[in-house]
Amino acid sequence: MELMTESDGRRRRSGQELRSFAETLVTRSSQIELSLKWLIRTVARSSAAAMTTPTRESGPGEGRQKAPLPRGTLSRDRSGDDVVGSGPLVCRTAI
């Protein structure tokens, strides 16, 4: 069987080759879509965790539990900024 070529010398693909190539593209795009969804969920979880209220340590000893600061309580965060506990949001004040 003779290979069919285009006028510029490229080999003409058979219908089966084109179908196989299309299936490969669909499979890979599905894998990429799943990876992106996982990445978006992971980043969203990390962002949500970073936006939690400031905490104070309660109870002695190791394994101390973290308790949220009462609403309106003024304290300092790790960077030394004043923060006000206010539910899921934290108000930072510039000194």
C-alpha positions as a Markdown table, in Angstrom:
| # | Residue | x | y | z |
|---|---|---|---|---|
| 1 | Met | 0.0 | 0.0 | 0.0 |
| 2 | Glu | 1.4 | 3.4 | -1.0 |
| 3 | Leu | 1.6 | 6.2 | 1.5 |
| 4 | Met | -0.6 | 9.2 | 0.6 |
| 5 | Thr | 1.1 | 12.6 | 0.9 |
| 6 | Glu | -0.1 | 16.2 | 0.7 |
| 7 | Ser | 1.3 | 18.5 | -1.9 |
| 8 | Asp | 3.8 | 19.9 | 0.6 |
| 9 | Gly | 5.2 | 16.4 | 1.4 |
| 10 | Arg | 3.4 | 15.8 | 4.6 |
| 11 | Arg | 2.0 | 12.4 | 5.1 |
| 12 | Arg | -1.8 | 12.2 | 5.0 |
| 13 | Arg | -3.3 | 10.7 | 8.1 |
| 14 | Ser | -5.9 | 7.9 | 8.0 |
| 15 | Gly | -9.3 | 8.2 | 9.6 |
| 16 | Gln | -8.3 | 5.7 | 12.3 |
| 17 | Glu | -5.1 | 7.8 | 13.1 |
| 18 | Leu | -7.2 | 10.9 | 13.4 |
| 19 | Arg | -9.8 | 9.2 | 15.6 |
| 20 | Ser | -7.0 | 7.9 | 17.9 |
| 21 | Phe | -5.4 | 11.3 | 18.1 |
| 22 | Ala | -8.7 | 12.9 | 18.9 |
| 23 | Glu | -9.3 | 10.3 | 21.7 |
| 24 | Thr | -5.9 | 11.1 | 23.1 |
| 25 | Leu | -6.6 | 14.8 | 23.2 |
| 26 | Val | -10.0 | 14.2 | 24.9 |
| 27 | Thr | -8.3 | 12.0 | 27.5 |
| 28 | Arg | -5.5 | 14.4 | 28.2 |
| 29 | Ser | -7.8 | 17.4 | 28.4 |
| 30 | Ser | -10.0 | 15.5 | 31.0 |
| 31 | Gln | -6.9 | 14.8 | 33.0 |
| 32 | Ile | -5.8 | 18.5 | 32.9 |
| 33 | Glu | -9.3 | 19.5 | 33.9 |
| 34 | Leu | -9.3 | 17.2 | 36.9 |
| 35 | Ser | -5.8 | 18.5 | 37.9 |
| 36 | Leu | -7.0 | 22.1 | 37.7 |
| 37 | Lys | -10.1 | 21.4 | 39.8 |
| 38 | Trp | -7.9 | 19.8 | 42.4 |
| 39 | Leu | -5.5 | 22.7 | 42.4 |
| 40 | Ile | -8.4 | 25.2 | 42.7 |
| 41 | Arg | -9.9 | 23.3 | 45.6 |
| 42 | Thr | -6.5 | 23.1 | 47.4 |
| 43 | Val | -5.8 | 26.8 | 47.0 |
| 44 | Ala | -9.3 | 27.7 | 48.1 |
| 45 | Arg | -8.9 | 25.5 | 51.3 |
| 46 | Ser | -5.5 | 27.1 | 52.0 |
| 47 | Ser | -6.9 | 30.6 | 51.5 |
| 48 | Ala | -9.9 | 29.8 | 53.8 |
| 49 | Ala | -7.5 | 28.4 | 56.5 |
| 50 | Ala | -5.4 | 31.6 | 56.3 |
| 51 | Met | -8.4 | 33.8 | 56.9 |
| 52 | Thr | -9.4 | 32.3 | 60.2 |
| 53 | Thr | -9.8 | 34.4 | 63.3 |
| 54 | Pro | -6.9 | 35.0 | 65.6 |
| 55 | Thr | -6.6 | 32.5 | 68.5 |
| 56 | Arg | -5.4 | 32.5 | 72.0 |
| 57 | Glu | -4.1 | 29.5 | 73.8 |
| 58 | Ser | -6.3 | 28.1 | 76.5 |
| 59 | Gly | -5.4 | 25.5 | 79.0 |
| 60 | Pro | -2.0 | 24.4 | 80.3 |
| 61 | Gly | 0.4 | 21.7 | 79.0 |
| 62 | Glu | 1.1 | 20.3 | 75.6 |
| 63 | Gly | -1.7 | 19.8 | 73.1 |
| 64 | Arg | -3.3 | 23.1 | 74.1 |
| 65 | Gln | -6.5 | 23.9 | 72.2 |
| 66 | Lys | -7.0 | 27.1 | 70.4 |
| 67 | Ala | -10.0 | 29.2 | 71.3 |
| 68 | Pro | -11.2 | 32.1 | 69.1 |
| 69 | Leu | -10.9 | 35.6 | 70.6 |
| 70 | Pro | -14.2 | 37.1 | 71.7 |
| 71 | Arg | -15.7 | 39.7 | 69.3 |
| 72 | Gly | -14.0 | 43.1 | 69.7 |
| 73 | Thr | -11.0 | 41.8 | 71.7 |
| 74 | Leu | -7.8 | 43.6 | 70.8 |
| 75 | Ser | -4.6 | 41.6 | 70.7 |
| 76 | Arg | -1.4 | 41.4 | 68.7 |
| 77 | Asp | -0.6 | 39.0 | 65.9 |
| 78 | Arg | 2.7 | 37.4 | 65.2 |
| 79 | Ser | 3.9 | 40.4 | 63.2 |
| 80 | Gly | 3.2 | 42.7 | 66.2 |
| 81 | Asp | 0.2 | 44.4 | 64.5 |
| 82 | Asp | -2.9 | 45.0 | 66.6 |
| 83 | Val | -5.9 | 42.9 | 65.5 |
| 84 | Val | -9.5 | 42.9 | 66.6 |
| 85 | Gly | -11.3 | 39.5 | 66.7 |
| 86 | Ser | -14.5 | 39.9 | 64.6 |
| 87 | Gly | -15.8 | 36.5 | 63.5 |
| 88 | Pro | -14.3 | 35.3 | 60.3 |
| 89 | Leu | -12.7 | 38.6 | 59.5 |
| 90 | Val | -9.8 | 40.2 | 61.3 |
| 91 | Cys | -9.4 | 44.0 | 61.4 |
| 92 | Arg | -5.8 | 45.1 | 61.4 |
| 93 | Thr | -4.9 | 48.5 | 62.7 |
| 94 | Ala | -1.8 | 50.5 | 61.6 |
| 95 | Ile | 0.2 | 52.0 | 64.5 |
